[in-house]
Amino acid sequence: MEGGGESGNEGASKAGSRAPSAAFDFVSRLILVVFFGFVAAGSIHRLADGSLAAEGPISLADGIAQLLFSALVCALVVFRRAPLRSASGWAPKAAALGGSFLFTLVNLLPSPILSTPAQSLVLALLVASTALLCLSLATLGRSFSILPEARALVVAGPYSFVRHPVYVAEAAAAAAMAIAHFSAAAVVVALVQTALQFVRVVHEEAVLTEEFPEYAAYAAATPRFLPKFGRRPSAAASAAADESGAAAVLLAILLPALVGMTALGVEVSSWYGSKRQLQSAADAAALSAAYQVFAGQNDAAAAAASDASANGFVSGGGASLTLNTPPASGPYAGDAAAAEVILSQPQTILMAGAFLPSLAVTARAVARVAANSAGKYCALGLDTSATNTVFLNNNAVLPNPNCGVASNSTSQTGLNLSNNASIAGPVSVAANGYGLSNNATITGAITKGNIVSDPYSGVVLPTRPSCTGQTSSGSNNVTVNLTPGTFCSGLSFQNGAVVNMAAGVYFIQSKFSFQNNATLNATAGTTIVIDGTYAISVNNNALINITAPSSGSTAGVALMGPRNGSPATTQVFSNNTQLNIRGAIYFPTQTVELDNNASSDPNGCVQLIAQRLKFQNNAELPSSCSGTPVRPIGTPSAVFVE
């Protein structure tokens, strides 16, 4: 609520001032009626379309206060008395206008997010100041004026306690809005307005003293701003009945409105609290759904419902949760990487029932996993203390900028590059440093002091079936077709042999050997489990084609080693071995080594996760899993986009 002014006891001038002309009085009335009529109409429009309520309880209370004040001013200005005396010169008028309207500038400032106690304080100040302002204006009645003009001496009602109750009310409203828009600029405006109001008071009291000889006695008995509690009103105040009838009528009209405004403010404040809680629930649900969408899972709806419930959303009773993947509206509509959550919850209607048949608070959030925020690592060394947890040597390269390396070792050489080795993608190390020597380079971003979680630590293997009698070895260009099972004698193929595996989980015991141009085709959704602590043999131009399952307990895992192994056991892929793998090579307790020109498909998605990793002698890992359903290495970063 902004603006205001008093006549009666508030009508500034200096000695020798005179009453304004009838023409001037008419023009000033017209300007005030048009201005405050426009303000009242704007408040009514924003109340009707719900925009004030949507902005929160402070905006709503401010809008109602503006409506009451503007409507009352319009009525008083139309029927006010002709002035008896007016200030001459521009300075008193400028002080009056500045004191009345300067603080409207504060509404142009941004509003910070206020704590609940601060919101309560602002609402209390707005309600109290509006009540006092309307009561004071009703008491002034036809003596009201903004410009410094004296019309009648009013000493009844709130004027029997302080000489300037309107300015006390305006100061309280200004304090409320300064808190609501708290900033250095708001404080400066408040200080300037306070100075102008004080100048205004000095001029007004001078002209009132000149016009009304009894004013001096009234001023001596009545404080300017702060009442003396326990003091009985003066005899003059008790006898003042000039405006009492009009004041009683106006107060009778305004009192229900003020009580209703207070109750409505409390009610809307509760809606605002519900809105904030519902928004928190929507935000949590959207983030959870975005992670599920990114991971290619089918339980985004369940995840969203679970996180919304954990943040206070109660389903049923008309409340609803809508999940759209991709979003159905907004700038991210149709974005397959985004998730849109809309929550709706009915509210109890009390005072608002007079003009609202029903009300539901809604909250909407859209989240998506930021591009390349996860899956940016395609190699992870899990050992937390060893040197060379990830070691690149002798021209080993990871040339894809989306294929980074993470080492969880706190050793300063937990990640170590030597002899022209290079990494083009991002790097994460648990230590505060890493090793580089002999022209080795890292061109990607480096994050220090960071532990990257094992995305497959929770993988639970299915029950191992009994031993199968299927063919487990072959050579000389033989072709063998296999189905899932336990191969107790292991697998051994070489010399151009071709093995085709159907979808499922294969448990390989004793040995796993593909050498000398042997080919493994397992692209229908296959997980191969090295069921033992032995070392595999994959070398000499072997071609390994594996696509991991996209769902189920082993989703994302192409080749998995034992959890009870030792890093002393090294699983080597060497001598021109080609890894065309869409999934993870996962040996959580052993060492994995790519050696002697071993490489992966540049268009594929192979992840290497092991206790320790070695890349040497021209080994190359150019692939990237960014944007695939394979589980990302590194926590994805979901962000709110709407």
Sequence and secondary structure as in RCSB ss.txt:
>XXXX:A:sequence
MEGGGESGNEGASKAGSRAPSAAFDFVSRLILVVFFGFVAAGSIHRLADGSLAAEGPISLADGIAQLLFSALVCA
LVVFRRAPLRSASGWAPKAAALGGSFLFTLVNLLPSPILSTPAQSLVLALLVASTALLCLSLATLGRSFSILPEA
RALVVAGPYSFVRHPVYVAEAAAAAAMAIAHFSAAAVVVALVQTALQFVRVVHEEAVLTEEFPEYAAYAAATPRF
LPKFGRRPSAAASAAADESGAAAVLLAILLPALVGMTALGVEVSSWYGSKRQLQSAADAAALSAAYQVFAGQNDA
AAAAASDASANGFVSGGGASLTLNTPPASGPYAGDAAAAEVILSQPQTILMAGAFLPSLAVTARAVARVAANSAG
KYCALGLDTSATNTVFLNNNAVLPNPNCGVASNSTSQTGLNLSNNASIAGPVSVAANGYGLSNNATITGAITKGN
IVSDPYSGVVLPTRPSCTGQTSSGSNNVTVNLTPGTFCSGLSFQNGAVVNMAAGVYFIQSKFSFQNNATLNATAG
TTIVIDGTYAISVNNNALINITAPSSGSTAGVALMGPRNGSPATTQVFSNNTQLNIRGAIYFPTQTVELDNNASS
DPNGCVQLIAQRLKFQNNAELPSSCSGTPVRPIGTPSAVFVE
>XXXX:A:secstr
       TT     TT B   HHHHHHHHHHHHHHHHHHHHHHHHHHHTTHHHHH HHHHHHHHHHHHHHHHHHH
HHHH    SEE  SHHHHHHHHHHHHGGGGGGGS      HHHHHHHHHHHHHHHHHHHHHHHHHGGG  SSSEE
     SGGGGT S HHHHHHHHHHHHHHHHT SHHHHHHHHHHHHHHHHHHHHHHHHHHHH TTHHHHHHHS SS
S  TT    HHHHH  TTHHHHHHHHHHHHHHHHHHHHHHHHHHHHHHHHHHHHHHHHHHHHHHHHHHHTT S H
HHHHHHHHHHTT   BTTBEEEEESS SSSTTTT TTEEEEEEEEE   SGGGGT S  EEEEEEEEEE TTSSS
 EEEEE  SS TTSEEEESS EE  TT EEEE   STTSEEEETT EE S EEESSS  EEETT EE S EEES 
    TTTT        B  S  EE TT EEEE SEEETT EEEETT EEEE SEEEEE S EEEESS EEEETTT
EEEEE SS   EEESS EEEEE  SSSTTTTEEEE  SS  TTSEEEEESS EEEEEEEEEEEEEEEEEETT EE
 TTSEEEEEEEEEEEESS B     TTSSS  BS   EEE  
